[in-house]
């Protein structure tokens, strides 16, 4: 860093932080799920799909804005030596399921799902970058990844509490094995052991993030379009193969790096300010590299990194738009921030104007401070379309959902979504959105103060 001014260090570091932030929070999840056996979120190491026949609760803290609609299967997979084959069971026509594949950059690089491939059974080969080999004849498709380590999230729709046994059967019917085991051929030599650094919570928000950005830059395969960027990052010691240690930089440089973090977040908040009133905003921050690149240009950005950072911050592992949309409520109909220690609210769907989806919709409550689910006496974290038979409809056939901190009374309990004692936000999840939603021709109703 001695060859450039502190002003230049700040500029390059801001760019590096925006670029690397998604990779850092992705590393946090990888460390908790697959690296650290002492983590309460540990899933069993790499190359294991850990299924949980339950939905998320406030005790799940690894991922912000978590989905509590669909029991999950999750796992990190190492494709450095050979591909993996995933066998997907046949689903009932009415059940939504999804295998989401995410690379180290947090791109949703592919899906196997109700929307993408249908509910029939299939066998898919998951290959790392540059893999070339013989593909078994019964493989439905080869799905290549840009990085050798990938994250997999399997979601299976739960219709009601009594459906949990069937969901568990489906989860157990997913099968994953290395290509050599599937094909009955000798396994290749094991890949070198990776020296994963310990994760320190909070590092994603200060200059310690650069330690992890450097590590992830070395762990990923460099995209050819980013050679010039990597050369700039090398000016501040990132990605040069020597390891970056924030504790070894001068106090003056560390102060500049801390300032660059604030610069990066300010840039991201500018994007959020533009997206906050856009019902299709989630469709613009999650997707493939190619999709985000084009969307960034449409958004007036020359690179995809700010969109990728925004998605990772607001809802890591959010779905691509064709799979699911997430209109989010941060304010009420008057433009005021949502806060349940000051107000009660309602949200009304007029008769015949429920969210147009191929699968189902849900409205989930999140604490505005923690971005996690809200603990409440009913253990109710969302209201969704599978609960329609339980809701109390208005005389005109419309549905009014009650959103407040305190119990609204027995007559309204079925429609009550409990809120925290303070700021909150809501996410309306639309699984398998219809074309009119994707085209922006359906508007979600506002949240109104009572």
Protein Blocks (a to p, Z undefined) as FASTA:
>chain_A
ZZpcfklmmmmmmmmmmmmmmmmmmmmmmmmmmmmmmbmkbgniahiacdddbdddfklm
kbghiafkbccddddddfklbccddddddddfklccddddddfkopafbccdfklnopad
cddddddehiacdddfklmbdcddfbfbdcdddddddfbfklmmmmmmmmmmpccddfkl
mnopacdddddddddddddehjlmmmklmmmmmmmmmmpccdfklmmmmmmmmmnopanl
nopafklpcfklmmmmmmmmmmmmmmmmmmmmmmmmmmklmmmmgccfklmmmmmmmnop
abfklmmmmmmmmoghiacfkloccdddfbdfkopacdfklbccdddddehiaccdfkbc
cdddddfklopacddfklpabdcfklmmmpccdfkopacddddfbdgbjklmmmpccdde
dddddddddehiafklmnopaccdddddZZ
